[in-house]
Amino acid sequence: MNRKEKVTVKICVGTACFVQGGADLLLYNEFLDPVVLATCELEGVSCLGGCKMAESNERPPFVEINGKLYGDMTQEKLCKLLSEAIHA
């Protein structure tokens, strides 16, 4: 990844995602390492459409990292994915 490019992170806070942990994920940026925060751009979005994807076996909350959708998101999984995206 070009060091000038930020990792784009969209956290779904639609109803299903919000009640199943999306709100907690959005607040997670308060606890991230400053180096991670400097390389990531986190934002809450009203819906990523993950719940509507018939082929998806994953469940809310959904997060999109650099255009790729991930479900069943936890803070631990998000931390791992962000680390991988930063070092890619």
Contacts in CASP RR format, 6 or more apart in sequence:
PFRMAT RR
TARGET T0000
AUTHOR 0000-0000-0000
METHOD contacts of the structure
MODEL  1
MNRKEKVTVKICVGTACFVQGGADLLLYNEFLDPVVLATCELEGVSCLGG
CKMAESNERPPFVEINGKLYGDMTQEKLCKLLSEAIHA
1 7 0 8 1.000
1 85 0 8 1.000
1 86 0 8 1.000
1 87 0 8 1.000
1 88 0 8 1.000
6 39 0 8 1.000
6 40 0 8 1.000
6 41 0 8 1.000
7 39 0 8 1.000
7 40 0 8 1.000
7 41 0 8 1.000
7 65 0 8 1.000
7 66 0 8 1.000
7 82 0 8 1.000
7 85 0 8 1.000
7 86 0 8 1.000
8 40 0 8 1.000
8 41 0 8 1.000
8 64 0 8 1.000
8 65 0 8 1.000
8 66 0 8 1.000
8 67 0 8 1.000
9 40 0 8 1.000
9 41 0 8 1.000
9 42 0 8 1.000
9 43 0 8 1.000
9 63 0 8 1.000
9 64 0 8 1.000
9 65 0 8 1.000
9 78 0 8 1.000
9 82 0 8 1.000
10 43 0 8 1.000
10 44 0 8 1.000
10 45 0 8 1.000
10 48 0 8 1.000
10 63 0 8 1.000
10 64 0 8 1.000
10 67 0 8 1.000
11 17 0 8 1.000
11 22 0 8 1.000
11 25 0 8 1.000
11 26 0 8 1.000
11 42 0 8 1.000
11 43 0 8 1.000
11 44 0 8 1.000
11 45 0 8 1.000
11 61 0 8 1.000
11 63 0 8 1.000
11 73 0 8 1.000
12 18 0 8 1.000
12 22 0 8 1.000
12 44 0 8 1.000
12 45 0 8 1.000
12 46 0 8 1.000
12 47 0 8 1.000
12 48 0 8 1.000
12 49 0 8 1.000
12 50 0 8 1.000
12 60 0 8 1.000
12 61 0 8 1.000
12 62 0 8 1.000
12 63 0 8 1.000
12 64 0 8 1.000
13 22 0 8 1.000
13 23 0 8 1.000
13 26 0 8 1.000
13 44 0 8 1.000
13 45 0 8 1.000
13 46 0 8 1.000
14 46 0 8 1.000
14 47 0 8 1.000
16 51 0 8 1.000
16 60 0 8 1.000
16 61 0 8 1.000
17 47 0 8 1.000
17 48 0 8 1.000
17 51 0 8 1.000
17 60 0 8 1.000
17 61 0 8 1.000
17 62 0 8 1.000
18 61 0 8 1.000
20 59 0 8 1.000
20 60 0 8 1.000
20 61 0 8 1.000
21 60 0 8 1.000
21 61 0 8 1.000
21 73 0 8 1.000
22 60 0 8 1.000
22 61 0 8 1.000
22 73 0 8 1.000
24 75 0 8 1.000
25 61 0 8 1.000
25 63 0 8 1.000
25 73 0 8 1.000
25 75 0 8 1.000
25 78 0 8 1.000
26 42 0 8 1.000
26 44 0 8 1.000
28 75 0 8 1.000
28 78 0 8 1.000
29 37 0 8 1.000
29 40 0 8 1.000
29 42 0 8 1.000
32 40 0 8 1.000
32 79 0 8 1.000
32 82 0 8 1.000
36 82 0 8 1.000
36 83 0 8 1.000
36 86 0 8 1.000
39 86 0 8 1.000
40 82 0 8 1.000
40 85 0 8 1.000
40 86 0 8 1.000
45 64 0 8 1.000
48 62 0 8 1.000
48 63 0 8 1.000
48 64 0 8 1.000
48 69 0 8 1.000
49 62 0 8 1.000
50 56 0 8 1.000
50 58 0 8 1.000
50 60 0 8 1.000
50 62 0 8 1.000
50 69 0 8 1.000
50 71 0 8 1.000
51 60 0 8 1.000
51 62 0 8 1.000
53 69 0 8 1.000
56 69 0 8 1.000
56 71 0 8 1.000
58 70 0 8 1.000
58 71 0 8 1.000
58 72 0 8 1.000
59 71 0 8 1.000
59 72 0 8 1.000
60 71 0 8 1.000
61 71 0 8 1.000
61 72 0 8 1.000
61 73 0 8 1.000
62 69 0 8 1.000
62 70 0 8 1.000
62 71 0 8 1.000
62 73 0 8 1.000
63 69 0 8 1.000
63 70 0 8 1.000
63 71 0 8 1.000
63 73 0 8 1.000
63 78 0 8 1.000
63 81 0 8 1.000
64 70 0 8 1.000
65 81 0 8 1.000
65 82 0 8 1.000
65 85 0 8 1.000
66 85 0 8 1.000
70 77 0 8 1.000
70 81 0 8 1.000
END
